[in-house]
């Protein structure tokens, strides 16, 4: 049950993190290369990394609230 809830949270948050990843990749390309482009691999890796971080942090806070450590 708990892993299903975490997986649902992960999937719910993935589009938002993907948008953030795309914006960061776009901003980086504008700053460094002076041309607008999106590196989709970097954007996807950023999105997954951010999403895993937020999901992990949420599960830790949920454990604290339930008194589980």
PDB file of N, CA, C and O in Angstrom:
ATOM      1  N   UNK A   1       0.821  -1.198   0.000  1.00  0.00           N
ATOM      2  CA  UNK A   1       0.000   0.000   0.000  1.00  0.00           C
ATOM      3  C   UNK A   1       0.856   1.250   0.000  1.00  0.00           C
ATOM      4  O   UNK A   1       0.596   2.197  -0.742  1.00  0.00           O
ATOM      5  N   UNK A   2       1.884   1.243   0.841  1.00  0.00           N
ATOM      6  CA  UNK A   2       2.726   2.421   0.948  1.00  0.00           C
ATOM      7  C   UNK A   2       3.496   2.671  -0.345  1.00  0.00           C
ATOM      8  O   UNK A   2       3.635   3.818  -0.770  1.00  0.00           O
ATOM      9  N   UNK A   3       3.999   1.608  -0.973  1.00  0.00           N
ATOM     10  CA  UNK A   3       4.749   1.789  -2.209  1.00  0.00           C
ATOM     11  C   UNK A   3       3.836   2.266  -3.338  1.00  0.00           C
ATOM     12  O   UNK A   3       4.284   3.014  -4.208  1.00  0.00           O
ATOM     13  N   UNK A   4       2.576   1.854  -3.344  1.00  0.00           N
ATOM     14  CA  UNK A   4       1.627   2.336  -4.348  1.00  0.00           C
ATOM     15  C   UNK A   4       1.372   3.830  -4.175  1.00  0.00           C
ATOM     16  O   UNK A   4       1.250   4.563  -5.156  1.00  0.00           O
ATOM     17  N   UNK A   5       1.292   4.270  -2.934  1.00  0.00           N
ATOM     18  CA  UNK A   5       1.069   5.685  -2.658  1.00  0.00           C
ATOM     19  C   UNK A   5       2.285   6.512  -3.103  1.00  0.00           C
ATOM     20  O   UNK A   5       2.129   7.590  -3.677  1.00  0.00           O
ATOM     21  N   UNK A   6       3.481   6.009  -2.837  1.00  0.00           N
ATOM     22  CA  UNK A   6       4.692   6.708  -3.258  1.00  0.00           C
ATOM     23  C   UNK A   6       4.811   6.730  -4.778  1.00  0.00           C
ATOM     24  O   UNK A   6       5.211   7.742  -5.352  1.00  0.00           O
ATOM     25  N   UNK A   7       4.468   5.630  -5.431  1.00  0.00           N
ATOM     26  CA  UNK A   7       4.517   5.565  -6.881  1.00  0.00           C
ATOM     27  C   UNK A   7       3.515   6.526  -7.507  1.00  0.00           C
ATOM     28  O   UNK A   7       3.820   7.182  -8.503  1.00  0.00           O
ATOM     29  N   UNK A   8       2.323   6.612  -6.929  1.00  0.00           N
ATOM     30  CA  UNK A   8       1.312   7.552  -7.425  1.00  0.00           C
ATOM     31  C   UNK A   8       1.790   8.990  -7.260  1.00  0.00           C
ATOM     32  O   UNK A   8       1.586   9.818  -8.148  1.00  0.00           O
ATOM     33  N   UNK A   9       2.423   9.288  -6.131  1.00  0.00           N
ATOM     34  CA  UNK A   9       2.972  10.622  -5.909  1.00  0.00           C
ATOM     35  C   UNK A   9       4.067  10.918  -6.925  1.00  0.00           C
ATOM     36  O   UNK A   9       4.148  12.029  -7.449  1.00  0.00           O
ATOM     37  N   UNK A  10       4.913   9.920  -7.205  1.00  0.00           N
ATOM     38  CA  UNK A  10       5.981  10.060  -8.188  1.00  0.00           C
ATOM     39  C   UNK A  10       5.400  10.382  -9.567  1.00  0.00           C
ATOM     40  O   UNK A  10       5.869  11.298 -10.242  1.00  0.00           O
ATOM     41  N   UNK A  11       4.382   9.627  -9.981  1.00  0.00           N
ATOM     42  CA  UNK A  11       3.779   9.856 -11.292  1.00  0.00           C
ATOM     43  C   UNK A  11       3.033  11.180 -11.366  1.00  0.00           C
ATOM     44  O   UNK A  11       3.032  11.834 -12.408  1.00  0.00           O
ATOM     45  N   UNK A  12       2.405  11.576 -10.277  1.00  0.00           N
ATOM     46  CA  UNK A  12       1.688  12.846 -10.246  1.00  0.00           C
ATOM     47  C   UNK A  12       2.647  14.027 -10.394  1.00  0.00           C
ATOM     48  O   UNK A  12       2.319  15.021 -11.043  1.00  0.00           O
ATOM     49  N   UNK A  13       3.799  13.918  -9.808  1.00  0.00           N
ATOM     50  CA  UNK A  13       4.745  15.021  -9.775  1.00  0.00           C
ATOM     51  C   UNK A  13       5.689  15.045 -10.990  1.00  0.00           C
ATOM     52  O   UNK A  13       6.347  16.057 -11.232  1.00  0.00           O
ATOM     53  N   UNK A  14       5.762  13.968 -11.739  1.00  0.00           N
ATOM     54  CA  UNK A  14       6.689  13.869 -12.865  1.00  0.00           C
ATOM     55  C   UNK A  14       6.481  14.948 -13.930  1.00  0.00           C
ATOM     56  O   UNK A  14       7.472  15.522 -14.381  1.00  0.00           O
ATOM     57  N   UNK A  15       5.250  15.260 -14.360  1.00  0.00           N
ATOM     58  CA  UNK A  15       5.097  16.322 -15.367  1.00  0.00           C
ATOM     59  C   UNK A  15       5.593  17.694 -14.896  1.00  0.00           C
ATOM     60  O   UNK A  15       6.159  18.456 -15.680  1.00  0.00           O
ATOM     61  N   UNK A  16       5.382  17.996 -13.634  1.00  0.00           N
ATOM     62  CA  UNK A  16       5.851  19.272 -13.095  1.00  0.00           C
ATOM     63  C   UNK A  16       7.380  19.308 -13.091  1.00  0.00           C
ATOM     64  O   UNK A  16       7.988  20.309 -13.469  1.00  0.00           O
ATOM     65  N   UNK A  17       7.983  18.217 -12.664  1.00  0.00           N
ATOM     66  CA  UNK A  17       9.443  18.141 -12.648  1.00  0.00           C
ATOM     67  C   UNK A  17      10.008  18.164 -14.065  1.00  0.00           C
ATOM     68  O   UNK A  17      11.083  18.718 -14.293  1.00  0.00           O
ATOM     69  N   UNK A  18       9.295  17.567 -15.018  1.00  0.00           N
ATOM     70  CA  UNK A  18       9.746  17.605 -16.409  1.00  0.00           C
ATOM     71  C   UNK A  18       9.709  19.033 -16.941  1.00  0.00           C
ATOM     72  O   UNK A  18      10.614  19.449 -17.664  1.00  0.00           O
ATOM     73  N   UNK A  19       8.686  19.773 -16.594  1.00  0.00           N
ATOM     74  CA  UNK A  19       8.611  21.178 -16.998  1.00  0.00           C
ATOM     75  C   UNK A  19       9.778  21.971 -16.413  1.00  0.00           C
ATOM     76  O   UNK A  19      10.384  22.788 -17.107  1.00  0.00           O
ATOM     77  N   UNK A  20      10.092  21.736 -15.155  1.00  0.00           N
ATOM     78  CA  UNK A  20      11.233  22.404 -14.518  1.00  0.00           C
ATOM     79  C   UNK A  20      12.533  22.005 -15.209  1.00  0.00           C
ATOM     80  O   UNK A  20      13.393  22.853 -15.447  1.00  0.00           O
ATOM     81  N   UNK A  21      12.683  20.730 -15.531  1.00  0.00           N
ATOM     82  CA  UNK A  21      13.875  20.260 -16.229  1.00  0.00           C
ATOM     83  C   UNK A  21      14.031  20.894 -17.597  1.00  0.00           C
ATOM     84  O   UNK A  21      15.139  21.265 -17.986  1.00  0.00           O
ATOM     85  N   UNK A  22      12.936  21.023 -18.330  1.00  0.00           N
ATOM     86  CA  UNK A  22      12.972  21.657 -19.653  1.00  0.00           C
ATOM     87  C   UNK A  22      13.350  23.128 -19.520  1.00  0.00           C
ATOM     88  O   UNK A  22      14.166  23.636 -20.289  1.00  0.00           O
ATOM     89  N   UNK A  23      12.765  23.802 -18.557  1.00  0.00           N
ATOM     90  CA  UNK A  23      13.086  25.222 -18.363  1.00  0.00           C
ATOM     91  C   UNK A  23      14.548  25.419 -17.959  1.00  0.00           C
ATOM     92  O   UNK A  23      15.199  26.350 -18.434  1.00  0.00           O
ATOM     93  N   UNK A  24      15.067  24.555 -17.091  1.00  0.00           N
ATOM     94  CA  UNK A  24      16.474  24.663 -16.705  1.00  0.00           C
ATOM     95  C   UNK A  24      17.400  24.380 -17.879  1.00  0.00           C
ATOM     96  O   UNK A  24      18.404  25.070 -18.052  1.00  0.00           O
ATOM     97  N   UNK A  25      17.078  23.380 -18.683  1.00  0.00           N
ATOM     98  CA  UNK A  25      17.887  23.055 -19.855  1.00  0.00           C
ATOM     99  C   UNK A  25      17.846  24.196 -20.871  1.00  0.00           C
ATOM    100  O   UNK A  25      18.866  24.543 -21.466  1.00  0.00           O
ATOM    101  N   UNK A  26      16.670  24.771 -21.063  1.00  0.00           N
ATOM    102  CA  UNK A  26      16.512  25.895 -21.985  1.00  0.00           C
ATOM    103  C   UNK A  26      17.298  27.116 -21.495  1.00  0.00           C
ATOM    104  O   UNK A  26      17.984  27.772 -22.278  1.00  0.00           O
ATOM    105  N   UNK A  27      17.195  27.414 -20.201  1.00  0.00           N
ATOM    106  CA  UNK A  27      17.926  28.558 -19.641  1.00  0.00           C
ATOM    107  C   UNK A  27      19.430  28.354 -19.758  1.00  0.00           C
ATOM    108  O   UNK A  27      20.163  29.297 -20.053  1.00  0.00           O
ATOM    109  N   UNK A  28      19.890  27.137 -19.530  1.00  0.00           N
ATOM    110  CA  UNK A  28      21.323  26.837 -19.654  1.00  0.00           C
ATOM    111  C   UNK A  28      21.799  27.024 -21.088  1.00  0.00           C
ATOM    112  O   UNK A  28      22.866  27.593 -21.319  1.00  0.00           O
ATOM    113  N   UNK A  29      21.011  26.547 -22.055  1.00  0.00           N
ATOM    114  CA  UNK A  29      21.419  26.696 -23.454  1.00  0.00           C
ATOM    115  C   UNK A  29      21.434  28.157 -23.873  1.00  0.00           C
ATOM    116  O   UNK A  29      22.288  28.563 -24.661  1.00  0.00           O
ATOM    117  N   UNK A  30      20.511  28.948 -23.363  1.00  0.00           N
ATOM    118  CA  UNK A  30      20.500  30.383 -23.686  1.00  0.00           C
ATOM    119  C   UNK A  30      21.695  31.084 -23.072  1.00  0.00           C
ATOM    120  O   UNK A  30      22.272  31.983 -23.684  1.00  0.00           O
ATOM    121  N   UNK A  31      22.065  30.686 -21.885  1.00  0.00           N
ATOM    122  CA  UNK A  31      23.165  31.339 -21.176  1.00  0.00           C
ATOM    123  C   UNK A  31      24.529  30.958 -21.748  1.00  0.00           C
ATOM    124  O   UNK A  31      25.403  31.813 -21.891  1.00  0.00           O
ATOM    125  N   UNK A  32      24.713  29.690 -22.072  1.00  0.00           N
ATOM    126  CA  UNK A  32      26.023  29.199 -22.484  1.00  0.00           C
ATOM    127  C   UNK A  32      26.196  29.232 -24.001  1.00  0.00           C
ATOM    128  O   UNK A  32      27.230  29.685 -24.494  1.00  0.00           O
ATOM    129  N   UNK A  33      25.192  28.756 -24.747  1.00  0.00           N
ATOM    130  CA  UNK A  33      25.341  28.609 -26.191  1.00  0.00           C
ATOM    131  C   UNK A  33      24.724  29.749 -26.985  1.00  0.00           C
ATOM    132  O   UNK A  33      24.905  29.807 -28.201  1.00  0.00           O
ATOM    133  N   UNK A  34      24.008  30.649 -26.343  1.00  0.00           N
ATOM    134  CA  UNK A  34      23.345  31.786 -26.981  1.00  0.00           C
ATOM    135  C   UNK A  34      22.376  31.384 -28.086  1.00  0.00           C
ATOM    136  O   UNK A  34      22.144  32.152 -29.019  1.00  0.00           O
ATOM    137  N   UNK A  35      21.820  30.203 -27.986  1.00  0.00           N
ATOM    138  CA  UNK A  35      20.778  29.793 -28.928  1.00  0.00           C
ATOM    139  C   UNK A  35      19.756  28.940 -28.184  1.00  0.00           C
ATOM    140  O   UNK A  35      20.119  28.085 -27.376  1.00  0.00           O
ATOM    141  N   UNK A  36      18.485  29.180 -28.461  1.00  0.00           N
ATOM    142  CA  UNK A  36      17.450  28.441 -27.730  1.00  0.00           C
ATOM    143  C   UNK A  36      17.343  26.998 -28.205  1.00  0.00           C
ATOM    144  O   UNK A  36      17.025  26.730 -29.363  1.00  0.00           O
ATOM    145  N   UNK A  37      17.611  26.090 -27.300  1.00  0.00           N
ATOM    146  CA  UNK A  37      17.420  24.669 -27.578  1.00  0.00           C
ATOM    147  C   UNK A  37      17.207  23.953 -26.248  1.00  0.00           C
ATOM    148  O   UNK A  37      17.556  24.461 -25.182  1.00  0.00           O
ATOM    149  N   UNK A  38      16.636  22.780 -26.341  1.00  0.00           N
ATOM    150  CA  UNK A  38      16.392  21.975 -25.147  1.00  0.00           C
ATOM    151  C   UNK A  38      17.094  20.645 -25.338  1.00  0.00           C
ATOM    152  O   UNK A  38      16.863  19.948 -26.326  1.00  0.00           O
ATOM    153  N   UNK A  39      17.944  20.297 -24.401  1.00  0.00           N
ATOM    154  CA  UNK A  39      18.576  18.987 -24.400  1.00  0.00           C
ATOM    155  C   UNK A  39      17.631  18.057 -23.644  1.00  0.00           C
ATOM    156  O   UNK A  39      17.571  18.088 -22.415  1.00  0.00           O
ATOM    157  N   UNK A  40      16.902  17.238 -24.379  1.00  0.00           N
ATOM    158  CA  UNK A  40      15.836  16.441 -23.794  1.00  0.00           C
ATOM    159  C   UNK A  40      16.346  15.381 -22.844  1.00  0.00           C
ATOM    160  O   UNK A  40      15.673  15.054 -21.867  1.00  0.00           O
ATOM    161  N   UNK A  41      17.515  14.840 -23.108  1.00  0.00           N
ATOM    162  CA  UNK A  41      18.069  13.838 -22.198  1.00  0.00           C
ATOM    163  C   UNK A  41      18.388  14.463 -20.839  1.00  0.00           C
ATOM    164  O   UNK A  41      18.075  13.891 -19.795  1.00  0.00           O
ATOM    165  N   UNK A  42      19.006  15.628 -20.866  1.00  0.00           N
ATOM    166  CA  UNK A  42      19.323  16.330 -19.620  1.00  0.00           C
ATOM    167  C   UNK A  42      18.035  16.730 -18.902  1.00  0.00           C
ATOM    168  O   UNK A  42      17.938  16.592 -17.683  1.00  0.00           O
ATOM    169  N   UNK A  43      17.055  17.219 -19.645  1.00  0.00           N
ATOM    170  CA  UNK A  43      15.785  17.619 -19.036  1.00  0.00           C
ATOM    171  C   UNK A  43      15.089  16.430 -18.385  1.00  0.00           C
ATOM    172  O   UNK A  43      14.542  16.556 -17.290  1.00  0.00           O
ATOM    173  N   UNK A  44      15.104  15.280 -19.049  1.00  0.00           N
ATOM    174  CA  UNK A  44      14.475  14.087 -18.486  1.00  0.00           C
ATOM    175  C   UNK A  44      15.222  13.586 -17.258  1.00  0.00           C
ATOM    176  O   UNK A  44      14.598  13.203 -16.268  1.00  0.00           O
ATOM    177  N   UNK A  45      16.551  13.586 -17.309  1.00  0.00           N
ATOM    178  CA  UNK A  45      17.337  13.162 -16.144  1.00  0.00           C
ATOM    179  C   UNK A  45      17.140  14.108 -14.965  1.00  0.00           C
ATOM    180  O   UNK A  45      17.043  13.660 -13.822  1.00  0.00           O
ATOM    181  N   UNK A  46      17.080  15.396 -15.229  1.00  0.00           N
ATOM    182  CA  UNK A  46      16.794  16.365 -14.163  1.00  0.00           C
ATOM    183  C   UNK A  46      15.406  16.116 -13.562  1.00  0.00           C
ATOM    184  O   UNK A  46      15.234  16.151 -12.344  1.00  0.00           O
ATOM    185  N   UNK A  47      14.438  15.869 -14.413  1.00  0.00           N
ATOM    186  CA  UNK A  47      13.067  15.635 -13.935  1.00  0.00           C
ATOM    187  C   UNK A  47      12.996  14.398 -13.057  1.00  0.00           C
ATOM    188  O   UNK A  47      12.380  14.430 -11.992  1.00  0.00           O
ATOM    189  N   UNK A  48      13.614  13.315 -13.489  1.00  0.00           N
ATOM    190  CA  UNK A  48      13.585  12.091 -12.692  1.00  0.00           C
ATOM    191  C   UNK A  48      14.332  12.285 -11.381  1.00  0.00           C
ATOM    192  O   UNK A  48      13.874  11.833 -10.332  1.00  0.00           O
ATOM    193  N   UNK A  49      15.476  12.955 -11.434  1.00  0.00           N
ATOM    194  CA  UNK A  49      16.239  13.208 -10.219  1.00  0.00           C
ATOM    195  C   UNK A  49      15.474  14.065  -9.222  1.00  0.00           C
ATOM    196  O   UNK A  49      15.433  13.753  -8.032  1.00  0.00           O
ATOM    197  N   UNK A  50      14.871  15.138  -9.702  1.00  0.00           N
ATOM    198  CA  UNK A  50      14.082  15.993  -8.814  1.00  0.00           C
ATOM    199  C   UNK A  50      12.884  15.249  -8.249  1.00  0.00           C
ATOM    200  O   UNK A  50      12.552  15.385  -7.071  1.00  0.00           O
ATOM    201  N   UNK A  51      12.242  14.468  -9.096  1.00  0.00           N
ATOM    202  CA  UNK A  51      11.065  13.728  -8.655  1.00  0.00           C
ATOM    203  C   UNK A  51      11.412  12.693  -7.589  1.00  0.00           C
ATOM    204  O   UNK A  51      10.688  12.547  -6.604  1.00  0.00           O
ATOM    205  N   UNK A  52      12.511  11.978  -7.780  1.00  0.00           N
ATOM    206  CA  UNK A  52      12.955  11.008  -6.771  1.00  0.00           C
ATOM    207  C   UNK A  52      13.286  11.719  -5.465  1.00  0.00           C
ATOM    208  O   UNK A  52      12.933  11.237  -4.388  1.00  0.00           O
ATOM    209  N   UNK A  53      13.955  12.854  -5.553  1.00  0.00           N
ATOM    210  CA  UNK A  53      14.308  13.616  -4.356  1.00  0.00           C
ATOM    211  C   UNK A  53      13.062  14.061  -3.596  1.00  0.00           C
ATOM    212  O   UNK A  53      12.993  13.906  -2.376  1.00  0.00           O
ATOM    213  N   UNK A  54      12.075  14.614  -4.305  1.00  0.00           N
ATOM    214  CA  UNK A  54      10.859  15.080  -3.651  1.00  0.00           C
ATOM    215  C   UNK A  54      10.041  13.921  -3.081  1.00  0.00           C
ATOM    216  O   UNK A  54       9.466  14.041  -1.999  1.00  0.00           O
ATOM    217  N   UNK A  55       9.986  12.809  -3.797  1.00  0.00           N
ATOM    218  CA  UNK A  55       9.247  11.645  -3.301  1.00  0.00           C
ATOM    219  C   UNK A  55       9.912  11.087  -2.052  1.00  0.00           C
ATOM    220  O   UNK A  55       9.228  10.744  -1.088  1.00  0.00           O
ATOM    221  N   UNK A  56      11.212  10.993  -2.060  1.00  0.00           N
ATOM    222  CA  UNK A  56      11.950  10.497  -0.896  1.00  0.00           C
ATOM    223  C   UNK A  56      11.747  11.422   0.296  1.00  0.00           C
ATOM    224  O   UNK A  56      11.516  10.956   1.412  1.00  0.00           O
ATOM    225  N   UNK A  57      11.832  12.719   0.068  1.00  0.00           N
ATOM    226  CA  UNK A  57      11.648  13.673   1.158  1.00  0.00           C
ATOM    227  C   UNK A  57      10.223  13.606   1.721  1.00  0.00           C
ATOM    228  O   UNK A  57      10.025  13.698   2.933  1.00  0.00           O
ATOM    229  N   UNK A  58       9.251  13.449   0.847  1.00  0.00           N
ATOM    230  CA  UNK A  58       7.868  13.345   1.298  1.00  0.00           C
ATOM    231  C   UNK A  58       7.656  12.087   2.136  1.00  0.00           C
ATOM    232  O   UNK A  58       6.943  12.127   3.139  1.00  0.00           O
ATOM    233  N   UNK A  59       8.262  10.981   1.741  1.00  0.00           N
ATOM    234  CA  UNK A  59       8.097   9.748   2.510  1.00  0.00           C
ATOM    235  C   UNK A  59       8.771   9.849   3.869  1.00  0.00           C
ATOM    236  O   UNK A  59       8.274   9.294   4.849  1.00  0.00           O
ATOM    237  N   UNK A  60       9.907  10.557   3.940  1.00  0.00           N
ATOM    238  CA  UNK A  60      10.573  10.773   5.232  1.00  0.00           C
ATOM    239  C   UNK A  60       9.707  11.609   6.154  1.00  0.00           C
ATOM    240  O   UNK A  60       9.568  11.291   7.335  1.00  0.00           O
ATOM    241  N   UNK A  61       9.118  12.683   5.621  1.00  0.00           N
ATOM    242  CA  UNK A  61       8.266  13.548   6.446  1.00  0.00           C
ATOM    243  C   UNK A  61       7.018  12.799   6.887  1.00  0.00           C
ATOM    244  O   UNK A  61       6.529  12.999   7.999  1.00  0.00           O
ATOM    245  N   UNK A  62       6.506  11.945   6.025  1.00  0.00           N
ATOM    246  CA  UNK A  62       5.316  11.168   6.385  1.00  0.00           C
ATOM    247  C   UNK A  62       5.638  10.189   7.508  1.00  0.00           C
ATOM    248  O   UNK A  62       4.811   9.969   8.393  1.00  0.00           O
ATOM    249  N   UNK A  63       6.823   9.602   7.479  1.00  0.00           N
ATOM    250  CA  UNK A  63       7.237   8.698   8.552  1.00  0.00           C
ATOM    251  C   UNK A  63       7.341   9.450   9.878  1.00  0.00           C
ATOM    252  O   UNK A  63       6.925   8.942  10.919  1.00  0.00           O
ATOM    253  N   UNK A  64       7.902  10.668   9.834  1.00  0.00           N
ATOM    254  CA  UNK A  64       8.016  11.473  11.051  1.00  0.00           C
ATOM    255  C   UNK A  64       6.655  11.790  11.640  1.00  0.00           C
ATOM    256  O   UNK A  64       6.465  11.722  12.854  1.00  0.00           O
ATOM    257  N   UNK A  65       5.705  12.138  10.775  1.00  0.00           N
ATOM    258  CA  UNK A  65       4.364  12.481  11.262  1.00  0.00           C
ATOM    259  C   UNK A  65       3.665  11.282  11.874  1.00  0.00           C
ATOM    260  O   UNK A  65       2.891  11.435  12.819  1.00  0.00           O
ATOM    261  N   UNK A  66       3.922  10.096  11.355  1.00  0.00           N
ATOM    262  CA  UNK A  66       3.287   8.896  11.882  1.00  0.00           C
ATOM    263  C   UNK A  66       4.039   8.301  13.063  1.00  0.00           C
ATOM    264  O   UNK A  66       3.608   7.302  13.639  1.00  0.00           O
ATOM    265  N   UNK A  67       5.165   8.914  13.425  1.00  0.00           N
ATOM    266  CA  UNK A  67       5.935   8.431  14.562  1.00  0.00           C
ATOM    267  C   UNK A  67       6.765   7.207  14.270  1.00  0.00           C
ATOM    268  O   UNK A  67       7.099   6.445  15.177  1.00  0.00           O
ATOM    269  N   UNK A  68       7.104   7.012  13.003  1.00  0.00           N
ATOM    270  CA  UNK A  68       7.847   5.823  12.630  1.00  0.00           C
ATOM    271  C   UNK A  68       9.338   6.046  12.495  1.00  0.00           C
ATOM    272  O   UNK A  68       9.996   5.280  11.791  1.00  0.00           O
ATOM    273  N   UNK A  69       9.893   7.040  13.125  1.00  0.00           N
ATOM    274  CA  UNK A  69      11.330   7.186  13.071  1.00  0.00           C
ATOM    275  C   UNK A  69      11.721   8.518  12.670  1.00  0.00           C
ATOM    276  O   UNK A  69      12.913   8.810  12.574  1.00  0.00           O
TER     277      UNK A  69
END
